[in-house]
Amino acid sequence: MAKRNPYYNGPVSDHFDGLRFLNPAGEPETDRSLGDVLRWRRNIPDNPWPACVPVTPVRPPASVDGLRITMVGHATLLIQMGGLNILTDPVWSKRASPFGFAGPKRVTVPGVALADLPRLDAVLLSHNHYDHLDLATLRFLHRDHDPLIITPLGNDSIIRRRVPAARVVPLDWGQSVDLEPDVRVHVVPALHWSSRGPRDRRMALWGGFMVRAKGRLIYFAGDTGYGTGAIFQKLRQDYGPVDVALLPIGAYDPRWFMGAQHTNPAEAVAIMKHLEAKLALGIHWGTFKLTDEPRDDPLRQLDQAIAEQGIDPQSFIAMRAGQVVTA
C-alpha cells in the first residue's frame, strides 16, 4: 500500500512531491539517517547547561503605537506594532517534547507569563517541531484569545486535531494573508524539515514569515539553515530591505549534523547583510538545550562574527527572556 501523507493532500510542486515537502532546489539535504543520529549521540561533549537561569518577566502593554518586540524565550516573541499583537512560535511548556516527563527542559522561565499576554490578533507558527509547535500552549491561546494562526501547509491538520475550533490559515511559500488593510503576512521559504514522530518526516511544510505592517517590514525566520544563501538574497529582491530581522543563532553544533538545518551566529550575520536589515535580533538560543554547544557560546560567536563582518554591535542583539526592544 502506498504511503499517505496524514497532514496535507495537494498538487505536486517544485517543493512537494505528492508525499513529502522539499527544500528549494540546489540547497543542502537536511535528512539524517539513524546511523548519523547514533554517531552524533556517541560523541556528545560534556557541556552541561545550568538547570535554571534567572529571568525577570515583564508585563507588556495592551497596545503599542510604534514597534515593540518582547522575548518570551527560544523562538517565542511578542511583536506589538500599530495596535496589533502578534506572537511567534508560542511555547510555554516546560519541555520541548511530546512527553511531559522527558525531553529538553527549559532553563529560562517565559519572559512573559501566559496570563499577562495582551489580547492577541495573530500567531505565526513556522513548523511542527516540538520546540515551535506546542499544542498545550495553543489550546490556552485559543481559549483566551482565539488568535488567527498563520502557518505553512499541513500544520493546520496537526493543530485542528487537538484544537478543532482554532482559526488556522495554512499557506504555501509565496502566499499571503491580510490581517488588516495595511497589514500583510507572507509565508516564505526556509531551509529546514519537519516531523512530529518517526514516520512523518517532511510531511508538513516549514517556513518563515515576512510581515509588512504600518510601513515596516519584519522578517521572522523560524528555523532555518543558511545553505547557499540564495533564498535570503531572493527575499531581499522580492520584499525589499528589512527593518527588523528575527534570526536564529543557536542549536548549531555539531556542524556536520546541524549545519544544513540551523544557522550559527556567523551565518545569521550574513543573512542580516543579505536582507539589508536595519536591526537583527538573535533568537533560538539559551532556553532549550537541543544541541552540543555550551549555552553562552552563541553570544561569544555572535560577538566574533559582528567584529569580523564589520557590523555595529547595537544593530544585532542576542535577545534574552524578558528583554524588550523598541524600534
N, C-alpha and C positions, 0 to 999 in steps of 0.2 A: 504494500500500500504506500502510495506517495505521501511524503511528509507534508503536513499542513501548517501554515502559519496561524497561530491562535489569536493574533492581535490585529492583523491587517490583511485585507484582500483587495488588491488594486492592480492597476495596469503595470506592466513591466516598463522600466525607465532606465536611464543611464546610471541610476544608483539603487535600483530594485530589480532583482532577477526573477521575481514571481514568488520567492520564498524568503529571501534574506536581503537586507539592505547592505549597500556597499559604500565605502568611502570614494571620494572623487578619483577618477582615473589618474594614474601616474603618481599616486601617493603611497607611502609605505603601508604594508599589510599590518593590521593590528591583532589578528588572531594569533593565539599562542596555544601550543599543544600541552597535553598533560605532562609530557616529558620536560617541557620548558618550565612549567609551574613547579615540578619537583626539583629541577635544577636550581631554581630561584630559592625555594624553601630550604634546600640543603645548605645554602651559602649565605643565610641571613646574618648580617653583622650584629654585634652586641651594641645596639644603640637604643637603650630603653628611653621612653618618654616619661616625663613626670606624670603622676597619677592625676594631678589637678593643677591647673594654672589659674591664678586669681583673675577674676573678671568683675568689673563694676557695671552691672546692667544699666541701661538708660531707658527712659520713657519718652518715646517720640511724640511730637505734637500731632494733633488730629489732622492738620493740613499745613502745607508749605507752599508759598508762592513761588519761590525760586527753585533750587535743586539741592536736596539733602539726601545723602546716602549713609545708611547706618549698617555696620557689620553685625550680623547676628552670630555667624560662625560658619566656617567652611565655605560653601557656595551660597549661603543664605544671606541675602541683603535686602534691606527695605529701601526702595527708591521712592522718594517723595518729590514731586515736581508739579508746579502749576495746579495744585489741588488734587492731584492723583496720588494714590498709594499703590505701589507695585512691589510684590515680593518675588524673589528668585529662589528656585530650588529649595523650598522650605523643609527643613529638618530640625525638629525639636526633640526627637527621641534620643535616649541615652546611648544607643548603639546604632551604627550604620550596618544593619544586618537584618535578615529575615527572622532572627531569633532574639528574644529579649534577654537571653542568658549567655550569649556568645557573640563574637564578632567585635570589630573595632569599637571601642568605647570612647566617648567624647571626654576630652580633658579640659575643655572650657565650657562652662555653662553658657546658654544662649545670652547674647548681648542685649536682647530684648525679651522679656517674659511674654509668653503667648497672650496672657490676659492684658498686657499693656500695648498690644498692637492697635494702631488706629484702624478705622474701617478700611478694608482692602477693596480695591477695584479689580485687580488682576493678579494672577500668579503666572510667572514664566517658568516652565518646567522643561529642562533641557534634554533629559533622557531617563532611563528607568533603573539605573544602578541605585543601590540602597542608600548611598550617601547623597543622593539627589532626589529620588522619589520615595518619600516617606508617607505611607498610606495613613498611619496613625495621625500624623500632623495634618494631612489633607482632610481627614474626617472632621477634625476640630475646626479647621478653617472654613469648611463648607457649612458647618452648623452655625458658627458665629458670624461669618462674613459673606458666605456664598459668592466668592470671587469668580470671575471668568478665568478659567485655566487654559492657557495657550501652550501647546506642546507639539512636538513633531509627531508624525503619523504612527499610530499603533499604541501609543501610550494612553490614549483615551480609553481603550478597552481595559487596560490594567486598572485605571482609576475607577471606571464605572462598575467594575466587579465588586469593589468594596464601598464605593460611594455612588450609588446608582443615580442619584438626582444631581450630581455635580454638573455644573455648566462648563463643558470642555469643548474647545475648538482645536481639532487636530489639523496641522498644516504640513505641507511638504516644503522642502527647501525652495526658497524663492517666493512662497506665498505669504500673504499678509492679512491682517485684520485691523479694523479701525476701532479703537476704544472710544474716541470722540472725533468730531470732525477734523481736529488738528493733532490727533494722536494716532499714529500707525505703528503696529508691531509686525516686524518681518522675521520669519524663521530663515536662518542662513546655515550654510554647511559648517561642519566641524569634523575633525579627524579623530574618530573615536569608535565605539562599538556599544552594544547593549546586551543585557541579559538579566533575568530575574532568577534563573536556575540553570541547570546543566544542559537543557535541551532547547533553549530558545535564543541562542546567540544570534544577534543581529536581526531579530525578527520585529523589532520596533526601531523606529528611526531616532537618531540623535541629532543635536544641532545647537546653534547659538541663536542670539536674537539681536537685531537692530531695532531700537526704539526711537522713532522720530516724534518728538513731542515739544510743543511750546517753543519751537525754533531751536531745539537742541537735539543732538544725536548721541545716543548712549548705546554702547556695544557690550553685551553680556555673552562671554564666550562659552559658558557652561564648562564642559570638559573637552579638551582638545589637545592633540599633538601639534607640532609645528610642521612636520613634513618638509616639503619643498618651499614652503612659504607662499605658494601661489594663491591659495584660497584667500589669504589676508590681503594680498595685493589686489585681488579682484574685488574684495569687499570695499576697499578704498575707491576703486574705479567705479563701482556700482552705486555706492551710497554717499561718497564724498568723505572729507576728513571728519574724524570722530571727536566729539567734545570730551567724553569720558569713556574709557575702556576698562571693563572689569575682567581681569585676566588671571588665569590660574598660574600659581608659582610653586606649587608643592606636589608631592606624590610622584617623584620623578626617578628614583633610584630603585634597582639598578637600571642604567640606561639601556642596556641590551634588551631588557624586557619591557620597560616603560616608555622608551623614547618615542615610539610611534603613536602613543595614546595620551601622554601627558607632557606638557611643556615644562622645561626647567626655567629658572629666572632669566637666563641669558636669552632664551627663545622668546619669553614673554616681552622682554625689552625690544627684541627685533620686531615682534608683532605690533607693539606700540608705534614703532617707527614706520612700519608698512602702512598703518592706519592713519598716520599723521595725527595721532591722538594728542590733544592738549594736556590731558591728565589720564594717568593709568592707576588703577587700584588693584593691588595684588590680593587674590583670594585663593581658596582651596589649599590652605596650609594651616598647621598648628592646632586643629580641632580633633581630627581622627588620624591615628597612626595607620596609614594604609600601605606604606612602602618603607624602604630601608633607611632613608636619610634621617639624621638627628632632627629634632623638632625645630631648632633655630637655624638649620642650615639654609633654608630658603632666604632668610634675612641676610646671611653672610654672602650668599651667591648673588642676591639682588644688588647689594651694595657694590660688589665687584663688577657686575655687568653694567651698572649705571656709570661707574667710573670709566670702564673700558670703552663704552659706546658714547661717552660724552653727553649723558643725559643729566639734566638738572635734578638733583635728589628730591626736590619738592614736587616734581611732576610725575613721580612714580612712588606711591606709598603702599607699603605692605599693611593691609588692614588687620586690625586686632578686634576681637569680640568686644562689642560695646563702643567701638570708635565711630565717630561721626565726621563726615567730610561734607563741606558745602562748596558748591562750585557755580 
